[in-house]
Amino acid sequence: MKISRPFHQDDPDDPNKGHYEFLSREIKRPTEAELVVDQTFSFAQSFPITLDRAHLQFVGSCLPYCWRFEEKEVAFDSQARPLALLSVGFTGPQDNQRAVNLRKRDTFCQLIEQQFNPRPVFSEFVLDHTFWALIDVERGEVLGVTALSRLSESSEGSRFFEEAALVLQVHSKTTKIGGLEVGISESCGDAFPGGNPNYVTVETGTINLPKEGILSLAVSGRFRADIDPLVSSDFALSTTDFQRPFVYYVDNDTQRNLAIQLSTPISHLVSFPSDTPLPGASQTHIIRPSRGGSPEVPLLFTRNNPASGLEEGTLLRWSPQSPSDTALALPDKLPPADIYELSFTTSGAALLEGEAFLDDFERFTFLVDFAQKITQKFINTDQLFLRQEGYLLLDPKFLYNVNDLRFHTLDPSLRATALPRRLATTPENFFPGSVYHVVRLH
């Protein structure tokens, strides 16, 4: 901003007595963003995975990892030994925080550090490196892991403290014409225009801010050799320009907000496979004996399609102890959806639940037949999942409803069958109104 102030002589007998009057003000738009802090921090850690209490989720620390299992992820093998399916998730290095002092110009336009308000810089893993491990609980033995024995991630990122560090400062040059203070003086100070909501906002130019987000990423060992080619661990980085107006001056004379367009290129991760259940979701992984008596685990992998923004699902039958038996449950990917969850699995089938927000909202359930490698789609008129209607999938491939106590057909009609047959009326000394029946599972 340039300001002109000519000297006005108040005493005709003394040329040095007088005052400076405001003559004109010239507002120049910002042409660039001054990067006053450019600092690099390094984070690194190597660690083994130990299933101990110190890293048990909700009990110990989740740095640099934590593990968990659910009650539904416990079963028996062919010899009646208890097995458990555990998930291990990474968060970030234990030494994951640094501090940086921001800087700005004082009234004399000199850069000074703001030591009173340091900003934290955190490190975290880019990918959600959740992997699964099948454990023989009785023997304390790991039967299989979805990842390789060594998993590594190396990344470089940039963070711009826009919420705190994007400071608008006015650099003023005041020219005094005549008098004892003749000359040019400079000063700097914060400006908080904010914009007047009743004024028209006029954009006068564009400023390109530094690139932020994920600048580079290298990952190895995320999936075992029998899993990787089936779900593809490839990922891609994409850059999106984020633009928004920033008001730098409110012109009350013309009733305009003068703004500059700020453009920030943000690099982010797209199209990567994930097998992590959503927190609180009903997704379960039921372990069951499989070919040759070895356990098998159905795993649902999803990958976001950058073009459509929808999830593409791949259902995998993972054999922890026999990698050559690991195979796709379906030859093709599941139809695109916004959300997929794996709700029930048995030795012969699986129930998948999905939601799609395309032309209309649709909530559906897929029955996947492992033997025939086909799917049957169910759409409830009440937009409820079969699970929400009281349906259970029982081994090997029976659809049972806990509300009417009947087995139902596997076609879209979901017609109730006569099975299971009800037993005789209960004796009088039983609890009033009670009934009992037999369900054959094997």
N, C-alpha and C positions, 0 to 999 in steps of 0.2 A: 504494500500500500504506500503510495506517495502522497504527501501532504505539503502544501505550500502555505507559508505564513509570512506575509510582508510586515515590515515594521511600521507602526503608526506613531508619529511623534506627537506627544501630548503637550510639551512645553516648547513654544516657539523659540525661546531663548536658550534651550538646552537640547541639542540634537540627540542626547543619550537618554532622555527621559521619554518614555512612551511604552507601548505594548505591541505585541504581535497579534495580528488578526488572522482568522481563518479565511483563506482565499479559495482553495480547491482541494479535492480529494480524488485520487485516481486508484481504482481497485483493479488489480491484475489477478487473473485467475491462477490457481496453482498449476504448474506445468509438470511437476514430478513429485514423487514421495521420497523424502530423505530417509534412508535406512541408517538409523543412528546406533543400532545394536545388531551386530552380526557375530554370533558366538556359536561354537560347535562343542557339543558334549558327546562323550562316548560311553556306552553301556555294554557290558559283556558279562556272561556267566555260563559256566558249564556245571552240570549237576546230574547225579543219578536219580532215578525214580525209585522211591521206597514207599511201600504201602504201610505207613506207620500212622500212629494217632496224631502226630504233630502236623500232618498234612491232610487229615481227614476233613472233608468239607463240613462246615458248620461247627467243627470242634477245634481244629487247629488253624494254622496260618495257610493262606492260599498263595504264598510267595515262595518259590517261583511257580508252584503248581499245587493242585489239590486233587483228591480222588474221592469217589463216592460210588455207592451202589444202592439200588432200591429193592424192596422186598419182592417185587414182581420179576426181578432179574436173577432169581435163585431157582435152581431145579436140581434134578438128580441125573447122573449118567446111567449107562446101561447096567452098571454094577451097584447102583443105589448110593453112590458117593455124592455128597452135596457139591454143587458147582455154583459159582457166582460170576456174573458179568459186571465188571467194574469199568467206570469211565475215568480217565485222567485228563485234566485240562490245565493248560498253561496260562499264566497271567502276565508276569513280567519279572525282570531280575529283582533280587532282594534289594540291591542297591540301585533303586529305580528313580531317584529324585535328585535334581540339581536346582540351583536358584540362580536367577539372572536379574541384575539391576537394570532397569530401563533408564533411558536418558532423554533429556529434552533441553532446549535452549533457555537460559535465564534471561533477565531483562537486558543484559548486555550482549545477548545473542551468542553466548558461549555454551557449549555442550557440558552439562553436568549430570552426574549419576544421581538417580533417585534411590538412595540407599535405604530410605525409610520404608519402602514398599517393594521388596523383592518379589519376583514372580516365579512360581514353581514350574519346573520342566519335568514331566514324567515320561518314563519309558515303558512300553508295553509291546507284547507280541502283535504283529500285524494280523496274522491268521489265527483263527481259533483252533489251536492244535489239540483238539480233543481226540483221543484214541481209546480203543476198547481193549480190555484184557480179560481173558477167560481164566478163572482161577479154580483149582481143585482145593476146596476149603479144608478137606480132611487132611490132605498131605502138605498143604501150604505150598503148592506148586503152580507155576504159571504155565498154562497149556497152550496159549497163543496170544499174540498181540497184533492189532491191525497195522501198527507202524513198524518200521525197521528198528533194529537195536540202537541205532543212533539217528536222532532227528535234529536237524539244525535249521536255523533261520537267520539270515543276515539282511538287514534293511537299512535304508537311509531315508530320513524324513525331514521335513521343514515345517516349523510352526511359526505362524505370524500372530503375535498377541494383539489382534485387532481390537478386541473388546476393551483392552486397557492401554494399548500403545499407539493407537491411531489418534494422535493428538493434532488438532488444528491449532497452529501457532501463526500469529500475524507478525510479519517482518515489516516494520514501518520505517520509512525514510522521510524525515521531516526537513524541508528546506526553509530556512529562515532568511529572508531577504532584507538586508540592511540591519542597522542597530549593532549593539555590541556583541550579540550572539549570532552574527551572520555566519552561515555555513550549513552543512548537512549533518544531522545526527540520526543514529539508528537505534532501534529498540525492538525487543521481541516479547511476546506475551501470548498466553492462551486465549483462544476465542471460543465462545460457546453459542454459536448462532442458533442451532436447533431448527430453524425454519419457522415461518409463520404459517399456520394452516389456512389462513384466509388469503394468502398470497399465491400467485402463480409461480411454480418452480420451473426455472429455465436452466437447462444443462449447457454449459459453455465449453466442455471438452472432456477428454478421457485421460485417466492416469492408470497405467498398468502397474499393479503391485507385484511383489515377488511371488513366485510359485510356491505353493505349500501342499502338504499332504505327503503321500508315499512317493518318494523320488526313485527308489530302486528296491528290489526284493528278490532274494534268492532262497529257495527252500529245498531241502533234500530229506528223504527218509520218512515222508509223511504217511505213505501207505506201503504195505508189504507187497512183494512182487506179484502175488496172486490177485491182489485187489486193484492195484494201480491201473493196469490196462483196461479194467472193466468200468472204472468210474472216472479215470483220467484226472490226475492231480494238477494238470496245467491250470494256470491262472493268467489273467491279463490285467494290465493297468490302463486306465483311461483318464483323460484330462477334460474337465468341464470348466468353462469360464463362468464364474459367478460375478454378476454385475449388479450394482445398486448405486443410486445417486447419493451424494454427500454434500449437504449445504455448507458453503463456506462464507456466505455473506447474505445478510438480509437488507435489501435496498428498500427503505421505507418511502423514499421519494417516488420510486416507480412501482412500489408494492409488488416486488418480485423477490423470490428466493433464488439466489445464484448458486448453482450446484455443479459439481464435477462428477463425472461418471467414473466410479472405481471398478476396475476389472481385475479379478483375482483368478488365475488358473489353479484349479485344485485337482491334484492327481489322486485317484482312489482306485481301490481294488474292485474288479468286476469279474464275473464268471469264474467262480472257484467252487469246488465241491465241498459240501459240508454234511457231516453225519451226526451233528449235535442236536439233541432234542431241545425244544424250546423250554425255558424254565416254567415249571408248573404244568406242562402239557401232559397228555395221557399217553404219550409215546412210550412203549415198553418193548423190550427185547426178550422174548421168552425162549429159553434154551430148551432144546429137546434132542433126544437121541436121533441119529441120522444114519446114513449109509455106513455099514460096517460097524455100527455101534458107537461111532465117535460122535460127539455133540456137534450141533450145527446152530449157527446164530443168524437169523435174518436181520439185515441192516438196511435202513433206508437212507440213501444219499440224495441230496438235492443240490442243484446248481442253478444259479440265476442266469437267465438268458438276457443279456444286455439289450437286445433288440426289442423284446416284448416286455421285459421287466417281470416276467413270470418265472416260477420255479419249474424245473424239469426234474422229475423223480426217477431214480434208478433203485430197484429193489434187488439186493444182493443176498445170496445164501452163502455165508462165510463159514468155512470149515477150519477152525483154529489149528487142529492137529494134523489135518490132511490138506495142505494147500492145493493139491491137484483137484480136489473135489469142490473148491470154491467156484461158484458159477452164478450167472444172472438168473433171477427167478422168472424174468420175462425177457424175450428177445428184443423188445422195443422199450423205449422210455415211456414213462407214464405221461398222459396228456398234460399240457401246461396248466398250472394253477398258481394261485397266490400263496397258498399254504398247503403242505402235506404233513400228515402224521401217521405213524404206524401204531395202530391201536391194539390189534390181536394177531398172534401167529400160532400156528399149530404145525404138525408134521406135514400136513397136506395143503394148507392154505394160509392166507393172511388177509386181514382187513385193513385197508388204508382209508383215511379220511382226508378230504380236501375241500378247499374253498376257492372259488374263482369269482373275480369281479370283472367280468367282461362286459357284454351288453347289459346283462342282468346279473344280480347276485345269485350264486348257485352254491349250495352245500351238498356234497355227495359222499358216498362210500363206495370203495372198490373192493370186490372180492377177487383175490389173486389165487388161481388154481395152480399149484406148483407142478402137478403131474402133466396137465394139459397146456400149461404156460399160456393161459388166457385170463381175461378179466371179465367180471360182471359188474356193471355199474348200477347203483341204487340211488334214486333221488326221492327223498321224502317230501311230500307236499307241504309239510310244516317246516321245511328247511332244517330238519334235525338229523344228526348222524344216527346210524343204526345203534351205536353204543348208547346214545341218549334216549333211545326208545326201549332200552332194556335188553338188547340183543348181545349174546356172547358167542364167540366162535370156539367150538369144542373140538378136540382131537378125534379123528383126523380132519374132518371137514363137515361139521354139523353146526347149524345155526339155531341157537336156542334162545328163547325169550323168557326172562325171569318174571314178567308180568302175567302172562297167560299160562306159563309152565308148559309150553309146547315147543317142539321142534318145528322149524319153518323151512319151506322150500328155498332153494338158492337162486330162483329166477326172480325177475323184477316184481312179481306179484307178492312175494313173501308170504305165500299162503300157509296157514297153520295146518300141521298134520295131526293125525290122531295120536302120535307118540309124544312123550312116553305114556303108556297106559297107566291109568290111575289104579291104586291098590284099593283094597277094601276100606270101608268106612272105619275110621279110628274108634277104638273102644271109648266107653263113656268116661273112663278115668283119665283120658288124655286131655291136654289143654283144649278148652272149648274152641271149636272152629278150626282146629289144626288138621292138616292133610300131609301125606307123605307119598313120595313116589321114587322110583329108581331110574337113574340115568346111567346108561352104559357108556363108558368113555373108551374102552378098548375092545 
